[in-house]
């Protein structure tokens, strides 16, 4: 039997049963299960008992055809059976689910085949692997590439890693480096952890990925109050993880990393930081991990007269929480993700809201109007073994690689101007139907709201009552080009001036040049900016760069999963790879590891070729995914399962060790 892992948030397992104490009698437990999802309850029942017959017996609850009714008689029977199990079950030491049994359960749950290739990823990313870890498999020497003999390889504690950034990726790096035994120090320019979730405080800020997946697989959170939670709850979760895993003690706040310089003789990085008082200090690091992320600060439009505007100008990334918009005339520039949340959040307060749109976004319907997690579901998350992990699987499955077919270009497709394949067109028609229904009484708005590029060409947004907002009497959508800003408002190409007291710049974030805010100098004095230029970053597997030993870039070039899921899976996958590289380094008694140039070049040639067949390269698409030449530099061309698999184990043959 494995030692029980320790979690910040309690995660119930079968050995916790039976439930005892006040409020845990069978009748009370049955009442709590009344508004929990019966499909997920079926998975918990089957997982606890290991009785596969339940899957066939209650298949009706998982059938999408019964989504409205929930197959109530069967659902009630599941609740009755599970209430009995929860209050009387005698724990049996089953160990973790076999891959075959998990596959059978997963396929039944989503009512479609879950292929074998997905199982390792799902077990890992849905939280099962750490919840009930399997015993370590014996090593097969024949399957392990021979390493250079080392008399006494370095201990992880003897290697020091500097991590830049304490957002979601940086915190994850700290947790995993600590678990692996490495010494590390995280630097962040802010006063607290959270990254974008700390600095973005605009009205309505929140996730558009399901909360129950937008979190760490090793720390499944049962306490999300909403299915798509507001930013304050995400920040609170990240703070709890930081403190619970002891990461905060390894973070230096209000400190910027100014430069990272690799010294060949020492095979180490000299990392120079600047503290809040302006004092600069330098420390040595065996490796550097950039966890800065893709977005590197707000983009402010270069509009004549902006500096002379008499009212208030605020960017969504630099929101002034003291700003009172009550009764104000507001002009908002942009219709992307931030605008989609800000607009509906402020519309009831303002006297007038004018939205200036350059390009419309494809918009998905909301899951439902009320996104509050029902009390019974929260109770199940906290007390029913495996409910949280299975629910996480469900949210992931329908927002991940199932979308990939919709971004792949069919070269023989007969409507290439508006979509890239039949699946792409099916999605377009679904999104069109939603827009037409929502704006049926406003054909003037409908004409402005429909994009002329294929779905997924840019980020698809989830409706947070955007269409409803546009129809309000005091809201106007303007698509004429902005020519300049006047002291009193916004002037457009049609000669009109729109009066405003406040300008909201929902104009996005700087993506390129990547990592240019830090002077990074690699082997032989080569600057990273000289290798990447202003907007052509490339890396092996989106993570390592030739000539920059022991440097690892999280959310690096061509690693973003722009067809689904979230940055959390990217962060965990890349950090797993980074630690694999550090382990290789130690085991070989080497001081540095960097990718071979030919391997790097071959991989990037594959990436470019694959991206030519993805929607992000469509000629009608202009987005932050692409550089000035049109090359896609942000998006990953592979399925999530493919990229996750690539990052499981670094191949020593792809690297140079010194």
C-alpha positions in Angstrom: 0.0 0.0 0.0 1.3 3.5 -0.9 1.5 6.2 1.6 -1.5 8.6 1.3 -0.5 11.8 -0.6 -1.1 15.1 1.1 -3.3 17.6 -0.6 -4.2 21.2 0.2 -7.9 20.4 -0.6 -9.3 17.2 0.8 -9.8 14.6 -1.9 -12.0 11.7 -0.8 -11.1 8.1 -1.7 -12.7 4.7 -1.0 -10.5 4.1 2.1 -12.2 7.1 3.7 -15.5 5.2 3.8 -17.9 4.7 5.4 -18.9 8.3 6.1 -19.6 8.8 9.8 -20.7 11.5 12.1 -23.6 14.0 12.2 -25.3 14.5 8.9 -23.8 11.3 7.3 -26.7 8.9 7.9 -28.1 7.2 4.7 -31.1 9.5 4.5 -29.1 12.7 4.9 -26.5 11.6 2.4 -29.2 10.6 -0.1 -30.7 14.1 0.2 -27.3 15.7 -0.5 -27.0 13.7 -3.7 -30.3 15.0 -5.1 -28.8 17.7 -7.3 -25.4 16.1 -8.0 -24.8 15.0 -11.6 -26.1 11.4 -12.0 -23.5 10.5 -14.6 -20.6 11.5 -12.3 -22.3 9.7 -9.4 -22.4 6.5 -11.6 -18.7 6.8 -12.1 -18.1 7.2 -8.3 -20.3 4.2 -7.6 -18.5 2.1 -10.2 -15.0 3.3 -9.1 -15.6 2.5 -5.4 -17.2 -0.9 -5.9 -15.2 -1.9 -9.1 -18.5 -3.3 -10.3 -18.6 -2.8 -14.1 -22.1 -4.1 -14.4 -23.4 -0.7 -13.2 -22.1 0.9 -16.5 -24.5 -1.2 -18.7 -27.3 -1.2 -16.2 -27.4 2.6 -15.9 -26.2 3.5 -19.4 -29.3 5.6 -20.0 -28.1 8.4 -17.7 -25.1 9.0 -19.9 -27.0 9.0 -23.1 -27.1 12.6 -24.5 -30.6 11.9 -25.7 -31.7 11.9 -22.1 -29.9 15.1 -21.2 -33.2 17.0 -20.4 -34.8 14.3 -18.3 -31.6 12.8 -16.8 -33.2 9.4 -17.1 -34.7 10.1 -13.6 -35.7 6.6 -12.5 -32.2 5.3 -13.2 -30.6 8.4 -11.7 -32.6 8.0 -8.5 -31.5 4.4 -8.3 -27.9 5.4 -8.6 -28.3 7.9 -5.8 -30.0 5.3 -3.6 -27.2 2.7 -4.2 -24.4 5.3 -3.7 -25.9 6.6 -0.5 -25.9 3.1 0.8 -22.3 2.5 -0.3 -21.1 5.8 1.2 -22.5 5.0 4.6 -21.8 1.3 4.9 -19.0 0.4 2.5 -16.1 -1.5 4.0 -12.9 -0.4 2.3 -11.2 -3.0 0.1 -7.7 -2.4 -1.1 -8.1 -2.4 -4.8 -5.2 -0.1 -5.8 -5.5 2.2 -8.8 -7.8 1.5 -11.7 -6.3 -0.5 -14.5 -6.0 1.3 -17.8 -8.6 -1.1 -19.3 -11.2 -0.5 -16.6 -10.7 3.2 -16.7 -11.1 3.2 -20.5 -14.4 1.2 -20.1 -15.7 3.7 -17.5 -14.6 6.8 -19.4 -16.2 5.5 -22.6 -19.5 4.9 -20.8 -19.4 8.3 -19.1 -19.0 10.4 -22.3 -21.1 7.9 -24.3 -18.5 7.6 -27.1 -15.3 5.5 -27.5 -12.3 6.8 -25.6 -9.3 5.5 -27.4 -6.5 3.7 -25.6 -3.9 6.4 -26.6 -5.7 9.0 -24.4 -5.7 6.9 -21.2 -2.3 7.8 -19.7 -3.0 11.5 -20.3 -6.4 11.3 -18.8 -5.3 9.4 -15.7 -2.6 12.0 -15.2 -4.5 15.2 -16.0 -7.7 14.3 -14.3 -5.9 13.7 -11.0 -6.1 10.0 -10.6 -2.4 9.3 -10.8 -1.5 11.2 -7.7 -4.7 10.4 -5.9 -3.9 6.6 -5.9 -0.4 6.3 -7.3 0.6 2.9 -8.6 3.7 1.1 -7.3 6.8 2.0 -9.3 7.3 -0.3 -12.2 10.6 -2.2 -12.3 13.1 -0.6 -14.7 13.9 -2.5 -17.9 17.6 -1.9 -18.5 17.2 -2.8 -22.2 14.6 0.0 -22.6 16.7 2.7 -21.0 19.4 4.4 -23.1 22.8 3.8 -21.6 24.2 6.8 -19.8 27.8 7.9 -19.3 29.1 6.1 -16.2 29.1 8.4 -13.2 30.7 7.6 -9.9 28.6 10.0 -7.9 25.9 11.9 -9.8 24.9 15.2 -8.2 22.0 15.3 -5.8 19.0 17.4 -6.9 19.6 19.5 -3.8 23.0 20.4 -5.2 21.4 22.0 -8.3 19.9 25.4 -8.0 17.1 26.6 -10.4 15.9 30.1 -10.9 12.2 30.4 -12.0 11.0 33.7 -13.5 7.4 34.4 -12.7 5.0 33.3 -9.9 1.8 32.9 -11.9 0.1 29.6 -12.6 3.1 28.1 -14.4 5.7 29.4 -12.0 3.9 28.1 -8.9 3.6 24.7 -10.6 7.3 24.8 -11.4 8.0 25.4 -7.7 5.8 22.6 -6.6 7.3 20.1 -8.9 10.9 21.2 -8.5 10.4 20.9 -4.7 8.9 17.5 -5.0 11.9 16.4 -7.1 14.3 17.7 -4.5 15.8 20.6 -6.5 16.8 23.8 -4.9 15.0 26.7 -6.4 14.1 30.4 -6.1 11.2 32.2 -7.9 11.3 35.9 -8.7 8.3 37.9 -9.5 7.9 41.6 -10.0 4.5 41.7 -8.3 3.7 41.8 -4.6 2.0 38.5 -4.6 1.5 35.3 -6.6 -1.0 34.8 -9.4 0.4 36.5 -12.4 -2.4 37.6 -14.7 -5.0 36.6 -12.1 -3.4 39.1 -9.7 -2.9 42.0 -12.1 -6.2 41.6 -14.1 -8.9 43.0 -11.9 -11.3 44.5 -14.4 -15.1 44.0 -13.9 -16.2 40.5 -14.9 -12.7 39.0 -15.1 -12.9 35.2 -15.0 -12.1 32.0 -16.7 -13.6 30.9 -20.0 -12.3 27.4 -19.5 -14.3 25.2 -17.0 -13.1 25.9 -13.5 -13.0 22.2 -12.6 -10.3 21.7 -15.3 -8.6 25.1 -15.1 -6.5 24.0 -12.1 -3.7 21.7 -11.2 -4.2 18.0 -11.8 -2.3 17.3 -8.5 -4.6 19.7 -6.6 -8.2 19.1 -7.7 -10.3 21.8 -6.0 -13.8 20.8 -4.7 -14.7 24.3 -3.7 -15.2 26.2 -7.0 -18.4 28.3 -6.5 -19.1 28.6 -10.2 -18.5 26.4 -13.3 -16.7 29.3 -14.9 -15.3 31.1 -11.8 -14.4 34.8 -11.4 -10.7 35.8 -11.2 -10.8 36.3 -7.5 -11.5 32.6 -6.9 -8.8 31.6 -9.3 -6.3 33.8 -7.4 -7.5 32.4 -4.1 -6.9 28.9 -5.3 -3.4 29.8 -6.5 -2.6 31.4 -3.2 -3.8 28.3 -1.3 -1.6 26.0 -3.5 1.4 28.3 -3.0 1.1 28.2 0.7 0.0 24.6 1.0 3.0 23.3 -0.9 5.5 25.6 0.8 6.3 27.6 -2.4 5.8 31.0 -0.9 9.0 30.8 1.2 10.9 30.3 -2.0 9.6 33.4 -3.8 11.2 36.8 -3.8 8.5 39.4 -4.6 8.7 42.9 -6.1 11.9 41.9 -7.9 12.5 41.8 -11.6 14.9 39.6 -13.4 17.0 42.0 -15.4 19.4 39.7 -17.2 20.5 36.0 -17.4 24.0 35.4 -18.7 25.4 32.0 -19.3 29.1 31.5 -18.3 30.7 28.7 -20.3 33.6 28.1 -17.8 31.2 27.6 -14.9 28.4 26.1 -17.0 26.0 28.2 -14.9 23.8 31.2 -15.3 24.5 34.5 -13.7 21.0 35.9 -12.9 20.8 39.6 -12.1 17.7 40.9 -10.3 16.5 44.4 -9.4 14.6 44.8 -6.1 12.0 47.4 -5.1 14.6 49.9 -4.0 16.5 49.6 -7.3 19.4 47.6 -5.9 20.7 44.9 -8.3 22.0 41.6 -7.1 23.4 38.6 -9.0 23.1 34.9 -8.1 24.3 31.8 -9.8 21.9 29.2 -11.1 22.5 25.8 -12.7 19.3 26.2 -14.7 16.8 29.0 -15.5 13.1 28.4 -16.1 11.0 31.2 -17.7 7.5 31.1 -16.5 6.5 34.6 -17.7 3.9 33.2 -20.1 2.8 34.4 -23.5 1.2 37.8 -22.5 3.9 40.3 -21.6 2.1 43.5 -20.9 -0.8 45.6 -22.4 -0.9 46.9 -25.9 -2.0 50.6 -26.0 -3.3 51.6 -29.4 -1.2 54.2 -31.3 -4.1 56.7 -31.8 -3.5 60.4 -32.4 -4.9 62.5 -29.6 -5.1 59.7 -27.0 -2.7 61.5 -24.6 -5.0 64.6 -24.9 -8.2 62.9 -23.9 -9.8 65.0 -21.1 -11.5 62.1 -19.3 -10.1 58.8 -17.9 -8.2 56.2 -19.9 -7.8 52.7 -18.5 -6.5 49.5 -20.0 -8.2 46.3 -18.9 -4.8 44.9 -17.9 -4.2 47.9 -15.6 -7.6 48.4 -14.2 -8.1 51.2 -11.6 -10.3 49.6 -8.9 -11.3 53.0 -7.6 -12.8 53.9 -11.0 -16.6 54.6 -10.6 -18.4 54.2 -13.9 -21.9 55.0 -12.5 -23.7 57.4 -14.9 -20.6 57.8 -17.1 -20.4 57.7 -20.9 -18.0 54.9 -21.7 -16.3 54.1 -25.0 -14.7 50.7 -25.1 -12.2 49.7 -27.8 -12.0 46.0 -28.6 -14.3 43.0 -28.7 -11.9 40.2 -27.6 -11.9 38.1 -24.4 -11.5 41.0 -22.0 -14.1 43.2 -23.6 -16.5 40.2 -23.7 -16.3 40.2 -19.9 -16.1 43.9 -19.1 -19.0 45.1 -21.2 -21.7 42.9 -19.7 -20.3 43.6 -16.2 -20.6 47.4 -16.4 -23.6 47.9 -18.7 -26.1 48.3 -15.8 -24.0 51.1 -14.3 -23.1 53.3 -17.2 -25.2 56.0 -18.8 -24.0 55.0 -22.3 -21.7 52.3 -23.6 -20.2 52.6 -27.1 -18.2 49.6 -28.3 -15.7 50.1 -31.1 -15.1 46.9 -33.0 -12.4 46.2 -35.5 -13.0 42.4 -35.9 -15.9 40.4 -34.5 -15.4 37.2 -32.5 -17.1 33.9 -32.8 -19.2 33.4 -29.7 -20.3 30.2 -28.1 -23.5 30.0 -26.1 -23.2 29.9 -22.3 -23.4 26.6 -20.5 -26.5 28.0 -18.8 -27.6 31.3 -17.4 -26.8 30.4 -13.8 -23.3 29.1 -13.5 -23.4 28.6 -9.8 -22.3 25.2 -8.7 -25.3 23.6 -6.8 -24.8 22.9 -3.1 -25.3 19.1 -3.7 -22.5 19.1 -6.4 -20.2 20.9 -4.0 -21.1 18.4 -1.3 -20.3 15.5 -3.7 -17.0 17.1 -4.6 -16.0 17.2 -0.9 -17.3 13.8 0.3 -17.9 11.4 -2.6 -14.8 9.5 -3.6 -13.6 10.2 -7.1 -16.5 12.6 -7.9 -14.2 15.5 -8.4 -11.7 13.6 -10.6 -14.4 12.2 -12.8 -16.1 15.5 -13.2 -12.8 17.0 -14.2 -12.4 14.4 -16.8 -15.9 15.2 -18.2 -15.1 18.9 -18.5 -11.8 18.2 -20.1 -13.0 15.7 -22.6 -15.5 18.0 -24.3 -13.1 21.0 -24.4 -9.9 19.4 -25.7 -8.9 17.1 -28.5 -12.4 16.6 -29.7 -12.1 20.1 -31.1 -8.9 19.3 -33.0 -10.7 18.0 -36.1 -12.3 21.4 -36.4 -8.9 23.2 -36.9 -7.4 20.8 -39.4 -7.7 22.0 -43.0 -9.3 19.7 -45.6 -7.4 20.6 -48.8 -10.4 19.5 -50.9 -13.0 21.4 -48.9 -15.3 23.3 -51.2 -16.0 26.4 -49.0 -12.4 27.5 -48.0 -13.4 31.1 -47.7 -15.5 30.6 -44.5 -14.5 27.2 -43.1 -11.8 24.6 -43.5 -13.6 21.3 -43.4 -17.0 19.8 -42.9 -16.5 19.7 -39.1 -15.4 23.3 -39.3 -18.5 24.2 -41.2 -20.7 22.3 -38.8 -19.3 24.4 -36.0 -19.8 27.6 -38.0 -23.4 26.8 -38.6 -23.9 26.1 -34.9 -22.3 29.4 -33.9 -24.3 31.2 -36.6 -27.5 29.7 -35.4 -26.8 30.9 -31.9 -26.0 34.4 -33.1 -29.1 34.5 -35.3 -31.3 33.4 -32.4 -29.8 35.8 -29.9 -30.0 38.8 -32.3 -33.1 37.8 -34.2 -34.8 41.2 -33.5 -31.7 43.2 -34.4 -30.6 42.4 -38.0 -28.4 45.5 -37.9 -26.3 44.0 -35.1 -26.3 40.5 -36.6 -24.6 41.9 -39.8 -21.8 43.4 -37.6 -21.4 40.4 -35.3 -20.6 37.6 -37.7 -16.9 37.1 -38.4 -15.6 36.5 -42.0 -13.0 34.0 -40.9 -13.4 30.3 -39.9 -14.1 29.3 -36.3 -11.0 28.8 -34.2 -9.0 31.1 -36.5 -9.0 33.3 -33.5 -10.0 32.4 -29.9 -13.6 31.4 -29.7 -15.3 33.2 -26.8 -18.0 32.1 -24.5 -21.0 34.4 -24.3 -21.3 36.2 -20.9 -24.4 38.0 -22.1 -22.5 39.9 -24.8 -25.3 39.7 -27.3 -27.9 40.7 -24.7 -25.7 43.7 -23.8 -25.4 44.8 -27.4 -29.2 45.0 -27.6 -29.6 47.4 -24.7 -31.0 50.9 -25.6 -28.0 52.7 -24.2 -25.4 50.5 -26.0 -24.1 51.1 -29.5 -21.7 49.0 -31.6 -19.6 51.0 -34.1 -17.5 49.3 -36.8 -16.2 52.4 -38.5 -12.4 52.9 -38.2 -11.2 55.1 -35.4 -9.2 58.0 -36.9 -8.2 59.8 -33.7 -9.2 60.7 -30.1 -10.5 64.1 -29.3 -10.4 65.7 -25.9 -14.1 64.8 -25.5 -14.4 61.5 -27.3 -13.7 59.2 -30.2 -13.6 60.3 -33.9 -14.3 57.8 -36.7 -13.8 57.6 -40.4 -17.5 58.5 -41.1 -16.8 62.0 -39.6 -18.7 61.3 -36.4 -17.5 62.1 -32.9 -18.8 59.9 -30.0 -18.7 61.7 -26.7 -17.2 59.9 -23.8 -16.1 60.4 -20.2 -14.1 57.2 -20.0 -12.1 55.2 -22.6 -11.6 51.5 -21.8 -8.8 50.0 -23.8 -9.6 46.3 -24.2 -6.9 46.1 -26.9 -5.0 43.0 -25.8 -1.5 42.1 -24.7 2.0 42.2 -26.2 3.1 38.7 -27.3 6.1 39.6 -29.5 9.0 40.0 -29.1 9.0 37.0 -26.8 11.2 37.4 -23.6 12.7 40.7 -24.8 12.2 42.3 -21.4 15.1 40.3 -20.0 18.6 40.4 -21.5 19.2 36.7 -22.0 22.7 35.8 -23.2 23.7 32.2 -24.0 26.8 30.3 -24.9 29.5 32.2 -26.7 27.9 35.5 -25.8 24.9 35.0 -28.1 21.8 37.1 -27.2 18.4 35.4 -27.4 17.0 38.5 -29.2 19.7 38.0 -31.9 18.5 34.4 -32.5 14.8 35.0 -32.3 14.8 38.5 -33.8 11.7 40.7 -33.0 9.1 38.2 -33.9 10.4 34.8 -35.0 10.9 32.7 -31.8 11.5 29.0 -32.2 12.4 26.2 -29.7 12.7 22.5 -29.6 9.3 21.1 -28.4 8.5 24.8 -27.5 10.8 24.6 -24.5 14.6 24.4 -25.2 16.8 26.5 -27.5 20.2 25.6 -29.1 23.0 27.7 -27.7 21.2 28.4 -24.4 22.2 25.5 -22.1 19.9 24.7 -19.1 17.4 27.4 -20.2 13.8 26.2 -20.3 10.9 28.3 -21.6 7.4 27.5 -20.4 4.6 28.5 -22.8 7.3 29.0 -25.4 7.0 29.2 -29.2 4.4 27.0 -30.8 3.3 25.4 -27.6 -0.1 27.0 -26.9 -3.1 24.5 -27.2 -5.3 26.9 -29.1 -7.9 24.3 -30.0 -8.9 23.5 -26.4 -8.1 22.8 -22.8 -6.1 25.4 -20.9 -2.6 26.7 -19.9 -2.6 24.4 -16.9 -2.1 21.2 -18.9 0.7 23.0 -20.9 2.4 24.1 -17.7 2.3 20.7 -16.1 3.5 18.9 -19.3 6.4 21.2 -19.9 7.5 21.3 -16.3 7.5 17.5 -16.3 9.8 17.6 -19.3 12.1 20.2 -17.7 12.6 18.0 -14.6 13.2 15.1 -16.9 16.0 17.1 -18.6 17.5 18.1 -15.2 17.4 14.5 -14.1 19.2 13.4 -17.2 21.8 16.1 -16.6 22.5 14.9 -13.1 22.5 11.2 -14.0 25.1 11.8 -16.7 27.3 13.8 -14.5 27.1 16.6 -17.0 27.0 20.4 -16.3 24.9 21.5 -19.3 22.2 20.2 -21.6 20.9 21.9 -24.8 19.1 20.6 -27.9 21.1 19.7 -31.0 20.7 22.4 -33.7 19.7 19.8 -36.4 17.1 18.3 -34.1 15.7 21.7 -33.3 15.6 22.7 -37.0 13.9 19.4 -38.0 11.3 19.8 -35.3 10.5 23.4 -36.3 10.3 22.4 -40.0 7.6 19.8 -38.9 5.8 22.4 -36.9 5.7 24.9 -39.9 4.6 22.2 -42.3 1.8 21.0 -39.9 0.6 24.6 -39.3 0.1 25.2 -43.0 -2.7 22.7 -42.6 -4.3 24.4 -39.5 -7.0 27.0 -39.4 -4.6 29.6 -37.7 -2.8 29.9 -41.1 -6.0 30.7 -43.0 -5.5 33.8 -45.2 -8.4 35.6 -43.6 -7.0 35.4 -40.1 -5.0 38.1 -38.5 -4.2 37.4 -34.9 -1.6 37.5 -32.2 -0.9 33.9 -33.0 1.1 35.1 -36.1 4.2 37.2 -36.7 4.7 40.0 -39.2 5.5 37.5 -42.0 2.3 35.5 -41.2 4.1 32.6 -39.6 2.1 31.1 -36.7 4.4 31.4 -33.7 2.1 30.8 -30.7 -0.2 27.8 -31.6 0.9 24.2 -31.2 0.0 22.2 -34.4 -0.5 18.9 -32.5 -3.3 17.4 -30.5 -2.9 17.7 -26.7 -2.4 14.0 -26.4 0.4 14.1 -28.9 2.2 17.1 -27.3 1.7 15.7 -23.8 3.3 12.4 -25.0 6.2 14.1 -26.6 7.0 15.8 -23.3 6.9 12.7 -21.1 10.5 11.7 -21.4 13.3 13.8 -23.0 15.3 11.8 -25.6 19.0 11.9 -24.7 19.8 11.5 -28.4 18.2 14.9 -29.1 20.6 16.7 -26.7 24.2 17.7 -26.3 25.6 17.2 -22.8 28.7 19.0 -21.7 
